[in-house]
Amino acid sequence: MSLNHFVHNPIMPALLVIIFKAPFLLSCPVLYLLSMKTSFMDTRAIFKASGFLILTVISIPSNLFICCAFLHTRLTEAKLTPADVILCHLAIANLTSAFTRSFPQMLTAFGCQNLYDDIGCKTVLYFYRVSRTLSIKLTCLLSTYQAVLVAPATSILDCLKLKIPKYLQLIIVSFYGFCFATSVHAILFCYSKLINNTVPPYTFNYEYCYLTYPDYTVVISVGLSLFFRDFAFIVMMAVMSCYILVLLYRHGKKVKNLRSSDNGTSGSRAETKASRAVVTLVILYTAFFGVDNAIWLYSLSIVRVAPLISDIRGFFAILYTSVCPVVVIATNPKVKAKLKLPKFKSLPHSMDTSSSTM
């Protein structure tokens, strides 16, 4: 590829700007706030602000880069695999979570107040709940599809190898509809301000918004329904990941004595790498989900939650939005290829610079 072609490519320079410039652009205003507010912050507030700043600076540019990378692949190669389509929607869900939870949480940690009115709070928390639920569903779908891909022909999952790609768009649309329909509680009970500046019972303080339930019955009903809704998909993705690990172990034993033969194994190696990446995502999500929901269940048993407990839960609730894109960028060949910078050959003084190549 020539230098002239790279310069006039409308997509690649934009991708490079996103990945290298966005963290700086995001961090400049909050670093200014940090310099103004540091003397008034205690140790917990400083760690909190730093933690959410790191999550925001990583999650927004990296998820945006993944979306742009798959879009560029779709425009140039005119085709994405089912796994790529799922990863693209997963990046969109993570990006939405970062903008609706991580970013406002970071701003409030640096002292910004009154970010939203009631309508803004209802909108932000609603889309956060939708994106979080969608992230669970898509990770589960990704692990299920990868298990189907590596399953042998004798497996009961073999019949899904053609059905999942065929009905993938319908499955994803149904996930979106399910997530939008089951997250309406955020609209019903969310407010931007408290009456008389007092925190009533059964209130979850997001610091930029308040989620106030009318009584204990509603708290338990909503809380347990959300927990079991997500837990079912967590169990399914865990089962599929264990199945993948069993298949990888058996496959490793079969090829242990055939390492010297490279012919006909490239496809198998690609599937193995993809399977390991999916299992890694599932393990991370299960760990973060465990911490988040353990605190969530604990919160249902008390009237008021301590600020430190709420901060820890908020951190683990959005940690996946930063870790997931890092794993995808490191393991997905199509995304990783977009990170390759142009390499210019050294030219003799007698040669014209227009002959530079990548």
N, C-alpha and C positions, 0 to 999 in steps of 0.2 A: 504494500500500500504506500503510495507516494505521500510526501508531506503536504502537497497541495490538496490531495483528496481528504486528508485528515482535517485540515483547517476548515474546509468548506462543508464538512459533515455537520448537519444541524443538531445531531443528537449527542455525539460523543463529547464535544466541549462542554455541553450543558451538564452531562453526567460528572465530568471531572470537577466542574465548579461546585456541584452539589456536595460531592464527597469531601472536598477540601475546604470550601469556603463556608459551608453552612454551620459547622461547629463554631467558627470564629464569630459569625454574624449573630448566632444565638446567644453566645456567652458575653458579648460586649455589654449589653444593657444590664444584665444581672450582675456582672462584675462591678459595674459602676454602683449599683445598689448595695453590693457587698461592702464597698469602700465607705459608703455613707452610713451603713447600719451596723458595722461590725462591733463598735463600742457598746451597742445596746443589746447584743445577742449573748445568750448564755451558750454553754458548750453544746447542749442538745440542739439548739436552734442552728448552730453553725454546722454540725454534722448533718442535720436534716437538710439544710439548704444545699450543702455540698453534694449530698447523695442524690437529691432530685435534679440538681444541675447536671451531674454526670449522666444520669439516666436520660435526660432530655437531649443532651448534646449527642449522645450515641444513637438513641432510638429514632429521632426524627430524620436526620440525614441518611442513616443506613437503610431504613425502611423505604424512604423516598428513592434512594438509589436502586433498590431491588425492583421497585415498581417501574422505574425508568428503564432499567436493564431488560426486563421482560417485555416492555413495550417496544424497545428498540429491536429485540429479537423477533417479536411478532411482525414488525414492519419490514424487516430485512429478510427473514427466513420464512415468513408467512405461515408459521406453524409453531405451536407450543405443545409440549407433552401434557398429559393430564396432571402429572406431578407439578409441572411448572405453573399451570393454571391455579392449582390449589395454593402453591407458595405465593403467587401474586396476590390472591385474595387474602391470604394470611398476612402479607405485608401491609395491605390496605387496612385490615382490622387493627394491626399493631400500630400503624401510623395514626389511626383515629383515636386509639387509646392514649397515645402519647400526647396528642393535641388536647384531648378532653380531660385528662387526669394528670399526667406528668407535668405538662407545661404550666397549667394554672397552679398546681401544687408547688412548683418551683417558684413561681412569682409570689405566692403568699408567704413562702418560707423566707423570701428576701424582703418582706415587709409591705408588699402591695396589698391593698385592701379594696373592697367594694368592686370586684372585677365584673360581677354580673348582677342583673336584676332578677326577679323571680322567673321571668320567661327564659332568660339566659341560663340560669341554674338548671331549670327543668330540661332545657335542650342539651346542655353539656353533660349532665349526669345520665340522661336517657341514652345518648349516643355512646357514652362510655360503657354503660351496662350492655348495650347491644354489641359493641365491638369486643368486649371481654368475653361474652357468651359465644360470639362468632369465632373468636380465636380458639376456644376449646373445641368447638364442632369441627373446624377446619383441621386442627392438629389431629383429631381423632380420624377424620376422613383420610388425611395423609398417611397415617400409620396403617389404616385398613387397606388402602390402595397399595402401599409398599408390601404389605404381607401377602396380598393377592398376587403381586408381580413375582415374588420369589417362591410362592407356593408350588409344589410339584403338581403334575397333571392328575395325580391320584387324590389330591386334596379336595375337600368339599368347597374350598374357596376358588377352585379353578373356574367354576361357572361364572364368576364375577369379573374375570379378566376382560371380557368384551362388554359386559353390562355397565360397569362403572364408567369407562370412557364414553359409552353411548349416551348415558343419562347423567353425565357429570354436570352439565349446565342446570338441569332440573334439580339435581341434588343441592347444588350451591344456592339456587334461588329459594328452594324450600328452607334451607338453613337461615337465609336472610329473613324470610317471612316469619319463621319460628322465633328468631331472636328479637325482632321488632315487636312481636305480639306478646312475648313473655317478659318484657322489660318495662311495662307501663307503670309499674309501681314508682319508678323514679320521677315520673311526671306528676303523679297524684300527691306525693308527700314531700316534695323538694321545695325549699324556700331559700331566699338569699339572705334574709335577716331574721333575727330572733325578736320576739316581743319583749320589751323592757330589758333587752340584753341579758336575759337569763336563759340558760339551757334547760329545756323541759326534759322530763323523763323520756326514755326510748328515742333519743336523738343521736344520730351519727354525724359528727362534726368533720366535714371535709376542709374546714377553714375558709374556703371560698364559697361554700354552700352548706346547707344543713338539710339532712334527711330526717324528718320528724314523723314518727308513727303515732297514731292516736292512742293506742293502748297495747298492752302486752300480748293480747291475742293476735293482733295484726302483725306484730313483730315476729312472733313465733311462726305464724302461718306463712308469711312472706319469706322469712329466713330459711325455714326448713324446705320449702318448695324450691327455692333457688339452689340450695345445697344439693338436694337429691337430683334435681335436673342436671346439674353440672357433674355430679359424682358418677352418674350412669355413663356419661361419655368418657370420664377419666378411667373408669374400670375397663371399658371397651378398648381404649387405646393402650392401656397397660397390658391387657391380654394379647392384643395384636403384637405389641413389642416383644413380649415374652416368646410368642410364636416365631417371630423373626429371629430372635437370638438363638432359639433351638435349631432353626434351619441353618443359620450361619455356622453354628457349632458343628452340625453334621457335615455341612459343605466343607468346612475347614479340615475335618478328619479325612474326607475323601481325596482332597487335592494336596494333602501334606507331602505325599511322595511323588507328586507330579509338578513340582515347582519349576523344574527345568524346562518344561514345555510351555511356551507362551502362545502357541497357535490355538485360536478358538476360545481363548479365555478372557479377552478384553471385555466382552459384554457381561460375563459373569462378574468380573472385577468391578465394573461400573455399577452393577446392581448391588454388589456387596458394600461399596462405598456409600451409595445412596441409602441403603438399609441402615448402615451404622449412623449416618447423619439423622435419619428419622428417629431411630432409637434414642439418640442423644437428646433430640428435642423433646421427646416424650418423657424421658427421665427428668430433664430440667423442669418441664411444665408440672409434672407430678410433684416434684419437690416444692416448687413455689406454691402450687395449689394447696399442698398439705399445710404449709405454714399459714397461708392466707385464710383458709377455711377453719383451721384450728382456732385462730384468733376470732374469726367470725362467729363460730359456735360459742366460744367463750363470751363474746359480746352479747349474745342473745340471753345469757343467763344473768346479766347484771343490768342495773338501771342506767348507769353512766359509765362510759369507757374512759380510762385514763388517757391523756394525750399521747404519752409515750407508746402505749399499746396501739393506739390508732395510727401513729406514724409508722410503726414497724409493719403493720398490716398493709398500709398504703404503699410502702416501699416494695414489699414482696408481690403486691397485686399488679404492679406495672414493671417488675423486673424482667419478666419474660419478653416484653416489648423491646428491650435492649439486647438481651442475650440471643433471642431467636434470629434476628438479622445477621448477627455476627457469625453464627453457625452456618446460615444459608450462604453468606458471601464466601466463607472459607471452604465450603464443601460443594457448592453447585458450580459445575463447569461453565455454564452459560453466563452466570452472574460474575464469576471470577474472571472470565475473559474480558469483561468490560472494564476491569481495573488495570489492565495492561497498558502502560504508558508507551508512547512511541519511542523507539530507539534509533538514533541517527548514526549512520556510519561516518567515521572521520574521513574527510575529503582532502585530496591533495590540493595545493594552491592553484594548480592549473585547471582544475575541474570547475564546472559551473555549479552553483549551489542549487540549481533547479533539479539536479539529479539525485537529491537526497531521498532516501527510502527508509521505510520503517523496518 
